[in-house]
C-alpha cells in the first residue's frame, strides 16, 4: 500500500509514474507478442519446407519451388 503521509501532489506524481510504467509494460508485451507471432510463422514455414524436402526426396520431383524459394530467401 502507499505511504499515508504523502501529500496529494506526491500521490498524483506516483500515479502518473505508475501509469507511464504500465504503458511501457503494455508496449513491451505487444512487441513480445509480435515477435512470438513472427517466430511461430517462421517455425511453420520451416516445417513446410522440411515436409517439401522429404516429399521431394521420396518422389524425386520438386515440390512448389516458388513458395520454397520465397521462404528460403526470407530466412536469410
C-alpha positions as CSV (number, residue, x, y, z in Angstrom):
1,X,0.0,0.0,0.0
2,X,1.0,3.6,-0.4
3,X,2.6,5.7,2.4
4,X,-0.4,7.5,4.1
5,X,1.8,10.5,5.0
6,X,2.3,11.5,1.3
7,X,0.7,14.7,0.1
8,X,-1.9,14.7,-2.7
9,X,0.7,16.1,-5.2
10,X,3.1,13.3,-4.3
11,X,0.4,10.7,-4.8
12,X,-0.6,12.2,-8.1
13,X,3.1,12.1,-9.2
14,X,3.3,8.4,-8.1
15,X,0.1,7.7,-10.1
16,X,1.5,9.4,-13.2
17,X,4.7,7.4,-13.0
18,X,2.7,4.2,-12.5
19,X,0.6,4.9,-15.5
20,X,3.7,5.5,-17.6
21,X,5.2,2.3,-16.3
22,X,2.1,0.4,-17.2
23,X,2.0,1.9,-20.7
24,X,5.7,0.9,-21.2
25,X,4.9,-2.6,-20.0
26,X,1.9,-2.9,-22.3
27,X,4.1,-1.8,-25.3
28,X,6.8,-4.4,-24.3
29,X,4.1,-7.0,-24.1
30,X,2.7,-6.1,-27.5
31,X,6.2,-6.2,-29.0
32,X,6.8,-9.6,-27.4
33,X,3.6,-10.9,-28.9
34,X,4.5,-9.6,-32.3
35,X,7.9,-11.3,-32.0
36,X,6.4,-14.6,-30.9
37,X,4.0,-14.5,-33.8
38,X,6.8,-13.9,-36.3
39,X,8.8,-16.8,-34.7
40,X,5.7,-19.1,-34.9
41,X,5.2,-18.2,-38.5
42,X,8.9,-18.9,-39.2
43,X,8.7,-22.3,-37.5
44,X,5.6,-23.1,-39.6
45,X,7.4,-22.2,-42.7
46,X,10.4,-24.3,-41.8
47,X,8.0,-27.3,-41.1
48,X,6.5,-26.9,-44.5
49,X,10.0,-26.7,-46.1
50,X,11.1,-29.8,-44.4
51,X,7.9,-31.6,-45.4
52,X,8.5,-30.5,-49.0
53,X,12.1,-31.6,-48.9
54,X,11.1,-35.1,-47.6
55,X,8.4,-35.4,-50.3
56,X,11.0,-34.2,-52.9
57,X,13.4,-36.9,-51.7
58,X,10.8,-39.6,-51.9
59,X,9.4,-38.7,-55.4
60,X,12.5,-37.1,-56.9
61,X,10.2,-34.3,-58.2
62,X,10.5,-30.7,-57.0
63,X,7.5,-29.5,-54.9
64,X,6.2,-26.0,-55.1
65,X,9.7,-24.5,-55.6
66,X,8.4,-20.9,-56.0
67,X,6.9,-21.0,-52.5
68,X,10.0,-22.7,-51.1
69,X,12.4,-20.3,-52.7
70,X,10.4,-17.3,-51.4
71,X,10.5,-18.7,-47.8
72,X,14.2,-19.6,-48.0
73,X,15.1,-16.1,-49.2
74,X,13.2,-14.7,-46.3
75,X,15.2,-16.6,-43.8
76,X,18.5,-15.0,-44.9
